[in-house]
Amino acid sequence: MAMSSCIIPSTFITSVNGLKCLPFATNRATIRICVHKSIQCVATTASTHLDNSTVARRSGNYQPTIWDNDYLQSLSSHYTGETYRRQVEKLEGEVKTMINNVAKPLDQLELIDTLQRLGLAYHFDTEISNILQNIYNNKDDEWKKENLYATSLEFRLLRQHGYHVSQEVFNSFKDKKGSFKLCLCDDIKAMLSFYEASYYSTEEESIMEEAWQFTSKNLKDVNNKCVDLNVAAEEVRDALELPLHWKTPRLETRRFINFYERRKDKNNMLLQLAKLDFNIVQGIYLEELKEMSSWWKNTGLGEKLSFARDRLVASYVWSIGTAFKPQLSFCRKMLTEVFALITVIDDIYDVYGTIPELELFTEAVERWDIKAMKPLPDYMKICFLTLFNAVNEMAFDILKEQGSDVVMNIKETWVALLQAYMVEAKWYHNQHTPTMEEYMNNGWITVGALTVALNAYLSATNPIIEKELEFLETYPDILQLLCKIVRLQDDLGTSSDELKRGDVPKSIQCYMNETGVSEEESREHIKELMRQMWKKVNLYIANKDSDPLSQTTIELISNLVRSSHFMYLNGDGHGIREKETMDVPLSLIFQPIPLEEKEMVFTSSRGTNY
């Protein structure tokens, strides 16, 4: 399998702004290497319970993790002390006063947008909710008349928060022929706002589809002409790569803080609060990761199952992307275990296990009986026992906290996953090429998002709502849609490497086989499928009062999808350690945002800029 270039730590940085830091590359030219390996078959002896003969096994040739547990345990953050928490509380009170003093609708919307992108919105949920409700009820439209930027911003924020807004609000920006006025293209700020709003469209909204085509084309033209690195050019490039609606919230926070600091109209009080809050929450993340690293080391999976990917840190990044709020610590830790175990078990089914072994393992999980592990080969026993213990411990914690017995609910999420893995394993061994429909009907489960989503709900919701859980366990359309988006994004990022490893065809290849199109055309088709699926998801978000799922639950699962957009945007960010992916734990978990001395003794600015 051809592995893309990876990063090997070469130097130690002992401290960055108060945080002892992980070693990372300082000279890319000296450490970037390329490894080209073909698939290898490893001769190994199967368990005597199955067969005494030698079995030829495949190997994915995965690189070992570079995140050493001992080193992770040595890290610490200075931002967990009371001094910083008191500063945040003081600033939080001042920002609440500022929010209440902002009267103009456009100023209010810009402030909400800034708070969200700076990662501060969770501090001001009540204030934001009240403002949006008032704006939604306000029938005075003079403040946004003939203002595409304002109209688009209002449309996006209201739809994001579950309010129905008609697409016809944009008709006033069309010419007599029914097309959007070309003069709009001269205002890049308005075009960006309109472009971001178009991603909140639903099916059969022709005006919003026109908006997407209109803004996409013109922003691409702007991007092709931009050669400098000014703020507008940077925002255009960033939006075209991934729209705001599809971005992972906490990852966007770090990027936006850096961007916001360079803006001439920045509000220093918001910027200071954002930096402090980011560093404090980062300290929480670091402690959680250390705890999960100890758990992972104690399982022995990384050492005993050397054929499988050891991706504990990547698993934790997934968990932050899905449940970033600091109060969701239990959810993040449980999801880290889920992601790490899915990664190992996926490699067992995809690469290493034989069909008889996989059938035994699937049956053992279905039975959920410790006695069922007896006929398993040794490498499967350690995996089964780790899974068994992790599920039971999570269920025990929920039972202790809430009085709800969910062990069978959690177990069934794993049974569904393994049964779907079994289907794909048989496809591979029987050399079966599935149709696109056949592949997707199974693939939305094998991507693991269903298992993660249900575990996320159980570990983040307190109290667990029985009606909501029962609805989720029927695998409703909204859940299937979100899982299918993860499946398609995963395929876009990983299919090339997985095919080299000998896996079954993915959605890209299935569509190529059915239609005869090129790989490039198939990839464009898959991207368009994702965009159309998001439109269906948007309909659920916009109908917040009629859907059985709470907005909090939908947002939690949607963040899982957004994490997949990040992880697989530039290739396999989970399985293969690309440079872009390695930057994320460094900035998100290990490297705090530098604070200048004057910021540490900050006094509030009463400016009105956001």
C-alpha positions as CSV (number, residue, x, y, z in Angstrom):
1,M,0.0,0.0,0.0
2,A,1.4,3.4,-0.9
3,M,1.6,5.5,2.1
4,S,1.7,9.3,1.8
5,S,4.4,11.3,3.6
6,C,4.2,11.4,7.3
7,I,5.8,13.4,10.1
8,I,8.3,12.0,12.5
9,P,9.1,14.1,15.6
10,S,12.6,15.3,15.6
11,T,12.9,17.9,18.3
12,F,11.4,18.6,21.7
13,I,9.7,21.9,22.5
14,T,9.6,21.9,26.3
15,S,7.2,24.9,26.8
16,V,4.9,27.0,24.7
17,N,3.2,29.8,26.6
18,G,2.9,27.9,29.8
19,L,2.3,24.4,28.4
20,K,4.8,21.7,28.2
21,C,4.4,20.6,24.6
22,L,4.7,17.5,22.4
23,P,7.7,17.2,20.1
24,F,6.9,18.3,16.6
25,A,8.7,18.9,13.4
26,T,10.5,22.1,13.0
27,N,12.1,21.5,9.6
28,R,9.7,19.9,7.2
29,A,12.3,19.3,4.6
30,T,14.4,17.1,6.8
31,I,11.6,14.9,8.2
32,R,9.1,14.4,5.5
33,I,9.5,10.9,4.2
34,C,7.6,8.7,1.8
35,V,7.0,5.1,2.4
36,H,5.9,2.8,-0.5
37,K,4.8,-0.6,0.5
38,S,2.7,-3.2,-1.2
39,I,0.2,-5.4,0.6
40,Q,1.8,-8.2,2.5
41,C,0.4,-11.5,3.6
42,V,1.5,-12.6,7.0
43,A,1.7,-16.3,7.8
44,T,0.3,-17.0,11.2
45,T,-1.2,-19.9,13.1
46,A,-4.9,-19.8,13.9
47,S,-6.3,-20.8,17.2
48,T,-6.6,-24.5,17.9
49,H,-10.3,-24.0,18.4
50,L,-10.6,-23.3,14.7
51,D,-7.8,-24.9,12.7
52,N,-4.2,-25.9,13.3
53,S,-3.1,-25.0,9.8
54,T,-1.2,-21.9,8.8
55,V,-3.4,-19.0,7.6
56,A,-2.3,-16.3,5.1
57,R,-3.4,-13.0,6.5
58,R,-3.4,-9.6,4.9
59,S,-1.7,-6.6,6.4
60,G,-2.5,-2.9,6.0
61,N,1.1,-1.9,6.7
62,Y,-0.2,0.8,9.1
63,Q,2.4,3.0,10.7
64,P,2.7,2.9,14.5
65,T,1.4,5.8,16.6
66,I,3.8,8.6,17.4
67,W,1.9,9.6,20.5
68,D,3.8,7.9,23.4
69,N,1.7,7.4,26.5
70,D,4.6,8.3,28.9
71,Y,5.1,11.6,27.0
72,L,1.4,12.4,27.1
73,Q,1.3,11.8,30.8
74,S,4.1,14.3,31.2
75,L,2.1,17.1,29.7
76,S,0.4,19.8,31.8
77,S,-1.5,23.0,31.3
78,H,-1.2,26.2,33.4
79,Y,-4.7,27.3,32.4
80,T,-6.5,25.0,34.9
81,G,-6.0,27.3,37.8
82,E,-8.6,29.5,39.6
83,T,-6.9,32.8,38.4
84,Y,-7.8,32.2,34.8
85,R,-11.3,31.0,35.7
86,R,-12.0,34.2,37.7
87,Q,-10.8,36.2,34.7
88,V,-13.3,34.3,32.4
89,E,-16.1,34.8,34.9
90,K,-15.4,38.6,35.0
91,L,-15.2,38.9,31.3
92,E,-18.3,36.7,30.8
93,G,-20.3,39.1,33.0
94,E,-19.1,42.1,31.0
95,V,-20.0,40.5,27.7
96,K,-23.5,39.7,28.9
97,T,-23.9,43.4,29.7
98,M,-22.6,44.3,26.2
99,I,-25.0,41.8,24.6
100,N,-28.0,43.3,26.4
101,N,-26.9,46.8,25.3
102,V,-26.8,46.0,21.6
103,A,-30.1,47.2,20.1
104,K,-29.9,47.1,16.3
105,P,-30.9,43.8,14.7
106,L,-27.8,43.6,12.4
107,D,-25.5,44.4,15.2
108,Q,-27.1,41.7,17.3
109,L,-26.8,39.1,14.5
110,E,-23.1,40.0,13.9
111,L,-22.4,39.6,17.6
112,I,-24.1,36.2,17.7
113,D,-22.1,35.1,14.6
114,T,-18.9,36.2,16.2
115,L,-19.7,34.5,19.5
116,Q,-20.4,31.3,17.8
117,R,-17.2,31.3,15.7
118,L,-15.1,32.3,18.6
119,G,-16.4,29.3,20.5
120,L,-18.1,31.4,23.2
121,A,-21.8,30.9,22.3
122,Y,-22.3,28.2,24.9
123,H,-21.8,30.8,27.7
124,F,-24.6,32.9,26.4
125,D,-27.3,30.4,25.2
126,T,-30.2,32.2,26.9
127,E,-29.2,35.7,25.6
128,I,-28.7,34.3,22.0
129,S,-32.0,32.5,22.1
130,N,-33.9,35.6,23.3
131,I,-32.3,37.8,20.6
132,L,-33.1,35.4,17.8
133,Q,-36.7,34.9,19.0
134,N,-37.2,38.7,19.0
135,I,-35.7,39.1,15.5
136,Y,-37.9,36.3,14.2
137,N,-41.0,38.0,15.6
138,N,-40.0,41.4,14.4
139,K,-41.9,42.4,11.3
140,D,-39.9,45.6,10.6
141,D,-37.6,44.8,7.7
142,E,-36.2,48.2,7.0
143,W,-32.9,47.4,8.6
144,K,-32.1,44.7,6.0
145,K,-33.9,46.2,3.0
146,E,-31.7,45.9,-0.1
147,N,-28.9,44.6,2.1
148,L,-27.8,41.1,0.8
149,Y,-25.3,40.7,3.6
150,A,-27.8,41.4,6.4
151,T,-30.6,39.3,4.8
152,S,-28.2,36.3,4.3
153,L,-26.8,36.5,7.8
154,E,-30.3,36.6,9.3
155,F,-31.5,33.7,7.1
156,R,-28.4,31.5,8.1
157,L,-28.6,32.1,11.8
158,L,-32.3,31.7,12.1
159,R,-32.3,28.5,10.1
160,Q,-29.3,27.2,12.1
161,H,-31.3,27.6,15.3
162,G,-34.5,25.9,13.9
163,Y,-36.6,28.8,12.7
164,H,-38.4,28.6,9.4
165,V,-37.4,31.5,7.1
166,S,-38.8,31.7,3.5
167,Q,-36.3,31.5,0.6
168,E,-38.4,34.3,-1.0
169,V,-36.6,36.9,1.1
170,F,-33.9,36.8,-1.6
171,N,-36.3,37.6,-4.5
172,S,-35.7,41.3,-4.1
173,F,-32.1,40.8,-5.2
174,K,-33.1,39.5,-8.7
175,D,-33.3,41.5,-11.9
176,K,-36.3,41.6,-14.2
177,K,-35.2,38.4,-15.9
178,G,-35.3,36.5,-12.7
179,S,-31.6,36.2,-12.2
180,F,-29.5,37.5,-9.4
181,K,-28.2,40.9,-10.1
182,L,-24.6,40.9,-11.4
183,C,-23.7,44.0,-9.4
184,L,-24.0,41.9,-6.2
185,C,-20.7,40.2,-7.2
186,D,-18.8,43.4,-6.4
187,D,-19.5,43.0,-2.7
188,I,-17.4,40.1,-1.5
189,K,-18.7,40.3,2.1
190,A,-22.3,40.0,0.9
191,M,-21.4,37.2,-1.5
192,L,-19.7,35.2,1.2
193,S,-22.7,35.7,3.5
194,F,-25.1,34.6,0.7
195,Y,-22.9,31.6,-0.1
196,E,-22.9,30.4,3.5
197,A,-26.7,30.9,3.7
198,S,-27.2,28.8,0.6
199,Y,-25.9,25.7,2.5
200,Y,-28.9,25.9,4.8
201,S,-31.3,25.3,1.9
202,T,-33.7,22.4,1.8
203,E,-34.9,20.2,-1.0
204,E,-37.0,21.8,-3.8
205,E,-35.9,25.3,-2.8
206,S,-35.1,26.6,-6.3
207,I,-34.1,30.1,-5.2
208,M,-31.5,28.8,-2.8
209,E,-30.2,26.4,-5.4
210,E,-29.7,29.3,-7.7
211,A,-28.0,31.2,-4.9
212,W,-25.6,28.4,-4.4
213,Q,-24.7,28.2,-8.1
214,F,-24.5,32.0,-8.4
215,T,-22.2,32.5,-5.3
216,S,-20.1,29.4,-5.9
217,K,-19.2,30.5,-9.5
218,N,-18.5,34.1,-8.6
219,L,-16.5,33.3,-5.5
220,K,-14.4,30.8,-7.5
221,D,-13.7,33.5,-10.0
222,V,-12.6,35.8,-7.1
223,N,-10.4,33.1,-5.6
224,N,-8.7,32.5,-9.0
225,K,-7.9,36.2,-9.2
226,C,-6.7,36.6,-5.6
227,V,-3.0,36.2,-5.3
228,D,-2.4,38.1,-2.0
229,L,-3.2,36.9,1.5
230,N,-5.5,39.7,2.6
231,V,-8.4,38.9,4.9
232,A,-11.1,38.8,2.2
233,A,-9.0,36.4,0.0
234,E,-8.4,34.1,2.9
235,E,-12.1,33.9,3.8
236,V,-13.0,33.1,0.2
237,R,-10.5,30.3,0.0
238,D,-11.6,28.9,3.4
239,A,-15.3,29.0,2.6
240,L,-14.9,27.3,-0.8
241,E,-12.9,24.5,0.8
242,L,-15.6,23.9,3.4
243,P,-18.7,25.9,4.2
244,L,-19.3,27.1,7.7
245,H,-22.3,24.8,8.1
246,W,-20.1,21.8,7.5
247,K,-17.2,22.9,9.7
248,T,-16.3,21.2,13.0
249,P,-17.1,23.9,15.7
250,R,-14.0,23.6,17.9
251,L,-11.6,23.4,15.0
252,E,-13.2,26.4,13.5
253,T,-12.8,28.2,16.8
254,R,-9.0,28.0,16.8
255,R,-8.8,29.1,13.1
256,F,-11.2,32.0,13.6
257,I,-9.5,33.4,16.7
258,N,-6.3,33.7,14.7
259,F,-8.3,35.3,11.9
260,Y,-10.4,37.6,14.1
261,E,-7.3,38.9,15.8
262,R,-6.1,40.4,12.5
263,R,-9.4,42.2,11.8
264,K,-9.4,45.9,12.2
265,D,-12.9,45.9,13.7
266,K,-12.2,43.3,16.3
267,N,-13.6,43.7,19.8
268,N,-10.7,43.2,22.3
269,M,-12.9,42.0,25.1
270,L,-14.4,39.2,23.0
271,L,-11.0,38.3,21.7
272,Q,-9.5,38.1,25.2
273,L,-12.4,36.0,26.5
274,A,-12.1,33.7,23.5
275,K,-8.4,33.1,24.1
276,L,-8.8,32.5,27.8
277,D,-11.8,30.2,27.3
278,F,-10.0,28.2,24.6
279,N,-6.9,27.7,26.8
280,I,-9.0,26.7,29.8
281,V,-11.1,24.2,27.8
282,Q,-7.9,23.0,26.2
283,G,-6.5,22.1,29.7
284,I,-9.7,20.1,30.3
285,Y,-9.1,18.2,27.0
286,L,-5.5,17.5,27.9
287,E,-6.4,15.9,31.2
288,E,-9.1,13.8,29.5
289,L,-6.7,12.6,26.8
290,K,-4.1,11.6,29.5
291,E,-6.8,9.6,31.2
292,M,-7.8,7.9,27.9
293,S,-4.2,7.2,27.0
294,S,-3.8,5.3,30.3
295,W,-7.0,3.4,29.5
296,W,-5.7,2.5,26.1
297,K,-2.3,1.4,27.3
298,N,-4.0,-0.8,29.9
299,T,-6.1,-2.6,27.3
300,G,-2.9,-3.8,25.6
301,L,-4.6,-3.5,22.2
302,G,-2.0,-1.2,20.7
303,E,0.8,-3.6,21.6
304,K,-0.9,-7.0,21.2
305,L,-2.7,-6.3,17.9
306,S,0.1,-4.8,15.9
307,F,-1.7,-5.4,12.6
308,A,-4.3,-2.8,13.6
309,R,-4.3,1.0,13.6
310,D,-3.3,2.5,17.0
311,R,-5.2,5.8,16.8
312,L,-6.0,6.9,20.3
313,V,-5.3,10.6,19.8
314,A,-7.2,10.7,16.5
315,S,-10.1,9.1,18.3
316,Y,-10.0,11.8,20.9
317,V,-10.0,14.5,18.2
318,W,-13.1,12.9,16.8
319,S,-14.7,13.0,20.2
320,I,-13.9,16.8,20.6
321,G,-15.4,17.4,17.2
322,T,-18.6,15.6,18.2
323,A,-19.0,16.9,21.7
324,F,-16.8,20.0,22.2
325,K,-18.5,21.7,25.2
326,P,-16.5,21.3,28.4
327,Q,-19.5,19.9,30.4
328,L,-19.6,16.9,28.0
329,S,-16.5,15.3,29.5
330,F,-18.1,11.9,30.1
331,C,-19.4,11.8,26.5
332,R,-16.0,12.6,25.0
333,K,-14.2,9.9,27.0
334,M,-16.8,7.3,26.1
335,L,-16.7,8.3,22.4
336,T,-12.9,8.1,22.5
337,E,-13.2,4.4,23.6
338,V,-15.8,3.8,20.9
339,F,-13.7,5.4,18.1
340,A,-10.6,3.5,19.2
341,L,-12.4,0.2,19.4
342,I,-14.2,0.7,16.1
343,T,-10.8,1.3,14.4
344,V,-9.3,-1.9,15.7
345,I,-12.3,-4.0,15.1
346,D,-12.6,-2.6,11.6
347,D,-9.1,-3.8,10.8
348,I,-9.9,-7.2,12.2
349,Y,-12.8,-7.5,9.7
350,D,-11.3,-5.7,6.8
351,V,-7.7,-7.0,6.9
352,Y,-6.8,-9.7,9.4
353,G,-9.6,-12.0,10.3
354,T,-10.7,-15.1,8.5
355,I,-14.4,-15.7,7.8
356,P,-14.7,-18.5,10.4
357,E,-13.0,-16.3,13.0
358,L,-15.2,-13.3,12.1
359,E,-18.3,-15.4,12.4
360,L,-17.3,-16.5,15.9
361,F,-16.5,-13.0,17.0
362,T,-19.8,-11.7,15.7
363,E,-21.7,-14.5,17.4
364,A,-19.8,-13.8,20.7
365,V,-20.9,-10.2,20.7
366,E,-24.5,-11.1,19.8
367,R,-24.6,-13.5,22.7
368,W,-22.9,-11.0,25.1
369,D,-21.7,-13.8,27.3
370,I,-18.1,-14.0,28.6
371,K,-18.3,-17.8,27.9
372,A,-18.7,-17.0,24.2
373,M,-15.1,-15.9,23.9
374,K,-13.7,-19.4,24.7
375,P,-13.5,-20.6,21.0
376,L,-12.0,-17.3,19.8
377,P,-8.3,-17.0,18.8
378,D,-6.2,-15.2,21.3
379,Y,-6.0,-11.9,19.4
380,M,-9.8,-11.8,19.3
381,K,-10.2,-12.7,23.0
382,I,-8.4,-9.5,24.1
383,C,-10.5,-7.4,21.7
384,F,-13.7,-9.0,22.8
385,L,-12.9,-8.6,26.5
386,T,-12.0,-5.0,26.0
387,L,-15.2,-4.3,24.2
388,F,-17.2,-6.2,26.8
389,N,-15.7,-4.3,29.7
390,A,-15.9,-0.9,28.0
391,V,-19.6,-1.3,27.2
392,N,-20.5,-2.7,30.7
393,E,-18.5,0.1,32.4
394,M,-20.2,2.8,30.4
395,A,-23.6,1.3,31.1
396,F,-22.7,1.0,34.8
397,D,-21.8,4.7,35.0
398,I,-25.1,5.7,33.3
399,L,-27.0,3.4,35.7
400,K,-25.3,4.9,38.7
401,E,-25.9,8.4,37.5
402,Q,-29.4,8.2,36.1
403,G,-30.9,4.9,37.1
404,S,-31.3,3.8,33.5
405,D,-30.1,0.3,32.4
406,V,-28.8,0.8,28.8
407,V,-26.3,-2.1,28.6
408,M,-28.4,-3.9,25.9
409,N,-29.0,-0.6,24.0
410,I,-25.2,-0.1,23.8
411,K,-24.5,-3.7,22.9
412,E,-27.1,-3.6,20.1
413,T,-25.2,-0.7,18.5
414,W,-22.2,-2.9,18.3
415,V,-24.1,-5.9,17.0
416,A,-25.5,-3.9,14.1
417,L,-22.0,-2.7,13.2
418,L,-20.4,-6.2,13.3
419,Q,-23.2,-7.8,11.3
420,A,-22.7,-5.1,8.6
421,Y,-18.9,-5.7,8.8
422,M,-19.6,-9.4,8.2
423,V,-21.5,-8.6,5.0
424,E,-18.6,-6.7,3.6
425,A,-16.1,-9.4,4.7
426,K,-18.1,-12.0,2.7
427,W,-18.3,-9.6,-0.3
428,Y,-14.5,-9.5,-0.2
429,H,-13.9,-13.2,0.2
430,N,-16.5,-14.0,-2.5
431,Q,-15.1,-11.3,-4.8
432,H,-18.6,-9.7,-5.0
433,T,-18.9,-6.2,-6.4
434,P,-22.0,-4.6,-4.9
435,T,-24.3,-2.1,-6.7
436,M,-24.3,1.4,-5.4
437,E,-27.7,0.8,-3.7
438,E,-26.5,-2.4,-2.2
439,Y,-23.3,-0.8,-1.0
440,M,-25.0,2.2,0.6
441,N,-27.7,0.1,2.3
442,N,-24.9,-1.6,4.2
443,G,-22.2,1.1,4.2
444,W,-24.1,3.7,6.2
445,I,-23.7,1.2,9.1
446,T,-20.1,0.0,8.5
447,V,-18.7,3.5,8.6
448,G,-19.4,3.4,12.3
449,A,-21.4,6.6,12.6
450,L,-24.5,4.8,13.8
451,T,-22.7,3.2,16.7
452,V,-21.0,6.5,17.6
453,A,-24.2,8.5,17.3
454,L,-26.2,6.2,19.6
455,N,-23.4,6.1,22.1
456,A,-23.0,9.9,21.9
457,Y,-26.7,10.3,22.7
458,L,-26.6,7.9,25.7
459,S,-23.4,9.4,27.2
460,A,-24.3,13.1,26.6
461,T,-28.0,13.1,27.5
462,N,-29.0,13.5,31.1
463,P,-31.7,12.4,31.7
464,I,-32.1,10.0,28.9
465,I,-35.5,10.4,27.3
466,E,-37.1,7.0,26.7
467,K,-39.2,8.2,23.8
468,E,-36.2,9.9,22.1
469,L,-34.0,6.8,22.5
470,E,-36.7,4.5,21.1
471,F,-37.1,6.8,18.1
472,L,-33.3,6.7,17.5
473,E,-33.2,2.9,17.7
474,T,-35.7,2.7,14.8
475,Y,-32.9,4.2,12.7
476,P,-35.0,7.2,11.5
477,D,-34.3,9.0,8.2
478,I,-32.5,11.8,9.8
479,L,-30.0,9.4,11.4
480,Q,-29.5,7.4,8.3
481,L,-29.0,10.6,6.2
482,L,-26.3,11.8,8.6
483,C,-24.6,8.4,8.6
484,K,-24.7,8.2,4.8
485,I,-22.9,11.6,4.6
486,V,-20.2,10.2,6.8
487,R,-20.0,7.2,4.6
488,L,-19.6,9.2,1.4
489,Q,-17.0,11.6,3.0
490,D,-15.1,8.7,4.3
491,D,-15.0,7.1,0.8
492,L,-13.8,10.3,-0.8
493,G,-10.9,10.4,1.7
494,T,-10.0,6.7,2.0
495,S,-11.1,4.7,-1.0
496,S,-7.8,4.9,-2.9
497,D,-5.8,3.5,0.0
498,E,-8.4,0.9,0.9
499,L,-8.5,-0.4,-2.7
500,K,-4.7,-0.8,-2.7
501,R,-5.2,-2.8,0.5
502,G,-7.6,-5.1,-1.4
503,D,-10.9,-3.9,0.2
504,V,-14.3,-4.1,-1.5
505,P,-15.2,-1.3,-3.9
506,K,-16.5,1.9,-2.3
507,S,-19.2,4.2,-3.4
508,I,-16.9,5.9,-5.9
509,Q,-16.1,2.6,-7.6
510,C,-19.6,1.3,-7.4
511,Y,-20.9,4.4,-9.2
512,M,-18.1,4.1,-11.8
513,N,-19.0,0.4,-12.4
514,E,-22.7,1.3,-12.9
515,T,-22.4,4.3,-15.1
516,G,-19.0,4.0,-16.8
517,V,-17.9,7.5,-15.7
518,S,-14.3,8.4,-14.8
519,E,-13.1,8.5,-11.2
520,E,-13.1,12.3,-11.2
521,E,-16.7,12.4,-12.4
522,S,-17.7,9.9,-9.8
523,R,-16.1,11.9,-7.1
524,E,-18.0,15.0,-8.2
525,H,-21.2,13.0,-8.1
526,I,-20.5,11.8,-4.6
527,K,-19.9,15.4,-3.4
528,E,-23.2,16.4,-5.0
529,L,-24.9,13.5,-3.2
530,M,-23.6,14.8,0.1
531,R,-24.8,18.3,-0.6
532,Q,-28.3,17.0,-1.4
533,M,-28.4,14.9,1.7
534,W,-27.5,17.9,3.8
535,K,-30.5,19.6,2.3
536,K,-32.7,16.9,3.8
537,V,-30.9,17.2,7.1
538,N,-31.6,21.0,7.0
539,L,-35.3,20.3,6.8
540,Y,-35.2,18.5,10.1
541,I,-33.2,21.3,11.7
542,A,-35.7,23.9,10.4
543,N,-38.7,22.1,11.8
544,K,-37.5,22.1,15.4
545,D,-41.0,21.9,16.9
546,S,-42.3,18.9,14.9
547,D,-39.3,16.5,15.1
548,P,-39.1,13.9,17.9
549,L,-35.4,14.6,18.4
550,S,-34.3,17.6,20.3
551,Q,-32.1,20.3,18.7
552,T,-29.4,19.3,21.1
553,T,-29.4,15.7,19.9
554,I,-29.5,16.7,16.2
555,E,-26.6,19.1,16.8
556,L,-24.6,16.4,18.5
557,I,-25.0,13.9,15.6
558,S,-24.5,16.7,13.1
559,N,-21.2,17.5,14.7
560,L,-20.1,13.9,14.1
561,V,-20.8,14.4,10.4
562,R,-18.9,17.7,10.5
563,S,-15.9,16.0,12.0
564,S,-15.9,13.5,9.1
565,H,-15.7,16.4,6.7
566,F,-12.6,17.6,8.4
567,M,-11.0,14.2,8.9
568,Y,-11.4,13.1,5.3
569,L,-11.2,16.4,3.5
570,N,-7.6,15.9,2.3
571,G,-7.4,12.2,2.4
572,D,-7.4,9.6,5.2
573,G,-6.9,11.8,8.3
574,H,-7.8,9.0,10.7
575,G,-5.9,6.0,9.4
576,I,-2.8,7.7,7.8
577,R,-1.0,10.4,9.7
578,E,-1.1,13.3,7.2
579,K,0.7,16.6,8.1
580,E,-2.6,18.5,8.1
581,T,-4.1,16.1,10.6
582,M,-1.1,16.2,12.9
583,D,-1.4,19.9,13.1
584,V,-4.8,19.5,14.8
585,P,-4.0,17.8,18.1
586,L,-1.0,20.2,18.4
587,S,-3.3,23.3,18.1
588,L,-6.4,21.9,19.7
589,I,-5.0,20.0,22.7
590,F,-1.3,20.7,23.2
591,Q,-0.5,24.3,22.2
592,P,-2.4,27.1,24.0
593,I,-3.0,30.5,22.3
594,P,-0.3,32.9,23.3
595,L,-1.4,35.7,25.7
596,E,0.4,39.0,25.8
597,E,1.1,40.6,29.1
598,K,-1.3,43.4,28.5
599,E,-4.1,40.8,27.9
600,M,-3.5,39.3,31.3
601,V,-4.4,42.6,33.0
602,F,-7.1,43.3,30.5
603,T,-9.8,45.9,31.3
604,S,-13.0,45.9,29.3
605,S,-13.4,47.9,26.1
606,R,-16.8,49.4,25.6
607,G,-16.4,49.4,21.8
608,T,-19.3,48.3,19.7
609,N,-17.3,46.3,17.2
610,Y,-17.7,42.5,17.1
